[in-house]
Amino acid sequence: MNTNDISESPLMNSRYTFAATCGAGTETLVAGEIETFGGDKFEEGRGVVSWEGNLESGYRACLWSRFASRILLQVKTCTVTDEESLYQAALEVNWSEHMDVSTTFAIDATVTADAVINHSRFAGLKVKDAIVDQFRDQYGERPSVDIERAGVRINLLVKGDMAIFAIDLSGDALHKRGYRVEKSLAPLKENLAAAIVQLSGWNANCDQSTPLVDPMCGSGTLLIEAALMYGDIAPGLSRNYFGFTGWKQHQKSLWDTLVNEALAREDAGNEKEWPVIIGYDADAQAVRAARNNVMKAGLDDRIRIEKAELAYLQPKEGVGTLLSNLPFGERLSETEQVAQLYRALGRIAKSHFAGWKLAVFISNPELTDSFTVQWEDKHRLYNGSLQCRVLQCVVKKDEEQDFTWQVTDTPVEGDGVDFKNRFRKNLKKSLKAARKNEVSCFRVYDRDLPDYNVSIDIYEKWVHVQEYAPPQTVEPKIASARFQTVLRSVREIFGIRADRVFIKTREIQRGKKQYQKKSTRRKMHEVREGKCFFLANFTDYLDTGVFLDHRPVREMIHQKAYGKRFLNLFGYTGTATVQAATGGAATTTTVDLSKTYTDWAKMNLALNGFATGKKNRVVSADCMQWLQEDTGIYDLIFVDPPTFSNTKKERRVFDIQRDHHKLLELAMARLSEDGLLIFSTNFRRFKLDPQLSEKYQTTDITRSTISFDFERNQKIHLCWEMRKKS
């Protein structure tokens, strides 16, 4: 009989039992597609779907399954008690029906936790021995083992006392489509990516006016799988190896017929109108990898890949789907950054993509609420052993109203009348100026009255009250009573609950106490500044993470940063870096010795949709030492050092008055010829070294950097612009 003649082959009408292995959570998807291949009598287990059907259903599964990992044709199921009974069971299979003595083979063995045999490798060896012994006894020769590219791959599963022998028709995992040339940092398996696309709601039935956008596309796998679906392109067409090609019962003419049918369907798919399919990534290496993979898949005329930050994401046309496999963090600091990135995506979606579908694949279900959107569907999938989620919803426009403060008009009476009058007067003036300048974080009261030695700041809808240590001439009881008067007045005049008011006591900080934690609550609040968002901490540290007096300086950096290489020395929490990045800086580099602050800076960048990497570097290092070792050139440099600091390990001490000359010389050496350096200090008695003014073009810009809320405290900081003399 000619085994390649379909019409004469009895195998065409034979029924087999097949099993498709798959990722946990995708079983229903696999069963659904196999039903379209002609299978029936389905059974679903964890990570496996079995069915009955003719050989064509198995071949179609190899060619068309988007979600399965392997397609197995079962040849024997039996009960075993130990290794010897497994050997005997394998001998009972007539292996010459499936392979010749010249056919190479390999064994893939799996034993479950409750199996009567403990070791999968040993189980595989017993089956290999049985096959070799059977052929040697029948033909006097033995077939060879080829682990890499076997002619026939045999699958063994031992579950409890049951052993299942099968021929692996796929030969190699079906997720290996053949189009992946380059991988990104953590690429998705192609079949998992296809499942994510299917669960997102974007599929082959979408209208051509329904764009698909992946804002963090990595190596482009999601977009490629989506395009294969829309174009009705069989994922197995680009593979050059299947396990059935070396199988003795392979029906080549049947396979050729199915391949020709798939090619015709692909041609038809190319004829229809296609939607916009576009991916973005901030990493140049990922963009290159995605473009190469798209080209290898033959879809470079269907999928567009561009280098762009999430921060700049805008809809191009139509109403479609935002879909992405989002990064995840393994360490705590990385997880916190990822949470802020998710928050940024949710905010951008609500601001610009109302009516779009939003679907994301996340590896940490605990971060589901970070997006601040109402998810409509949640699907559990596994990436290997890692439990993940596909989250999906239709984006609703952010209807949250901007918070506005209302000042009560209750009569001023009782203790602290002077303070209440001054505070209310300041407040009305500040609120008016804040609305005019679109400012949401500003100072209201700054030790205006000697008896009330506090500063009061507004951060969005929160109030931050700082008590300064009273002079020794004031009794502690009196100072405490006055402070309680302040707190009562703040709550009464604003009409707010106590949980919206945060309190700190400031003392003169020296040495190691300067940056010590005050608490461990780790609660961050999101506040706005212009187009930027910052994370403020009102409890754990002496400062909140946002220096309010530097707001005009940061605005200046935002305006000057476009296309510039920006360097932020003593970068603190990276607020100036965020303003530079949002302003269109070509690159940003943030340097600070404190890992606490560099992690905070990374979170601030992520909160605004900027990835930390080559474009936005964040470095934990001593700035003076780093400047001596760095070879980069920067067009815009911001230097805002502490007045005094010391390091535990190197026992180095930095004093702004003593060391600023060397610091600025090192920084100016890194400045481009037409670049600008902005230097600022909060040390009130600071004197700029005259030699610097002689060597460089130096301009005192302090007055222009004092905003309306610090007009009563003109010495809050000093600020200079420095340029190289031409």
Secondary structure as GFF3:
##gff-version 3
##sequence-region A 1 726
A	DSSP	three_ten_helix	10	13	.	.	.	ID=ss1
A	DSSP	beta_strand	16	22	.	.	.	ID=ss2
A	DSSP	alpha_helix	27	36	.	.	.	ID=ss3
A	DSSP	beta_strand	40	45	.	.	.	ID=ss4
A	DSSP	beta_strand	48	53	.	.	.	ID=ss5
A	DSSP	alpha_helix	55	64	.	.	.	ID=ss6
A	DSSP	beta_strand	68	79	.	.	.	ID=ss7
A	DSSP	alpha_helix	83	91	.	.	.	ID=ss8
A	DSSP	three_ten_helix	95	97	.	.	.	ID=ss9
A	DSSP	beta_strand	105	111	.	.	.	ID=ss10
A	DSSP	alpha_helix	120	139	.	.	.	ID=ss11
A	DSSP	beta_strand	152	159	.	.	.	ID=ss12
A	DSSP	beta_strand	162	168	.	.	.	ID=ss13
A	DSSP	alpha_helix	190	200	.	.	.	ID=ss14
A	DSSP	beta_strand	212	214	.	.	.	ID=ss15
A	DSSP	alpha_helix	221	230	.	.	.	ID=ss16
A	DSSP	three_ten_helix	243	246	.	.	.	ID=ss17
A	DSSP	alpha_helix	252	271	.	.	.	ID=ss18
A	DSSP	beta_strand	277	281	.	.	.	ID=ss19
A	DSSP	alpha_helix	284	296	.	.	.	ID=ss20
A	DSSP	beta_strand	303	307	.	.	.	ID=ss21
A	DSSP	three_ten_helix	310	312	.	.	.	ID=ss22
A	DSSP	beta_strand	321	325	.	.	.	ID=ss23
A	DSSP	alpha_helix	332	352	.	.	.	ID=ss24
A	DSSP	beta_strand	357	362	.	.	.	ID=ss25
A	DSSP	three_ten_helix	365	371	.	.	.	ID=ss26
A	DSSP	beta_strand	377	383	.	.	.	ID=ss27
A	DSSP	beta_strand	386	394	.	.	.	ID=ss28
A	DSSP	alpha_helix	417	437	.	.	.	ID=ss29
A	DSSP	beta_strand	441	446	.	.	.	ID=ss30
A	DSSP	beta_strand	454	459	.	.	.	ID=ss31
A	DSSP	beta_strand	462	468	.	.	.	ID=ss32
A	DSSP	alpha_helix	476	494	.	.	.	ID=ss33
A	DSSP	three_ten_helix	498	500	.	.	.	ID=ss34
A	DSSP	beta_strand	501	506	.	.	.	ID=ss35
A	DSSP	three_ten_helix	511	515	.	.	.	ID=ss36
A	DSSP	beta_strand	525	529	.	.	.	ID=ss37
A	DSSP	beta_strand	532	536	.	.	.	ID=ss38
A	DSSP	three_ten_helix	548	550	.	.	.	ID=ss39
A	DSSP	alpha_helix	551	560	.	.	.	ID=ss40
A	DSSP	beta_strand	565	569	.	.	.	ID=ss41
A	DSSP	alpha_helix	575	582	.	.	.	ID=ss42
A	DSSP	beta_strand	587	592	.	.	.	ID=ss43
A	DSSP	alpha_helix	595	607	.	.	.	ID=ss44
A	DSSP	beta_strand	616	620	.	.	.	ID=ss45
A	DSSP	alpha_helix	623	629	.	.	.	ID=ss46
A	DSSP	beta_strand	634	639	.	.	.	ID=ss47
A	DSSP	beta_strand	644	646	.	.	.	ID=ss48
A	DSSP	beta_strand	653	655	.	.	.	ID=ss49
A	DSSP	alpha_helix	656	669	.	.	.	ID=ss50
A	DSSP	beta_strand	671	681	.	.	.	ID=ss51
A	DSSP	alpha_helix	690	695	.	.	.	ID=ss52
A	DSSP	beta_strand	696	700	.	.	.	ID=ss53
A	DSSP	three_ten_helix	703	705	.	.	.	ID=ss54
A	DSSP	three_ten_helix	708	710	.	.	.	ID=ss55
A	DSSP	beta_strand	718	724	.	.	.	ID=ss56
###
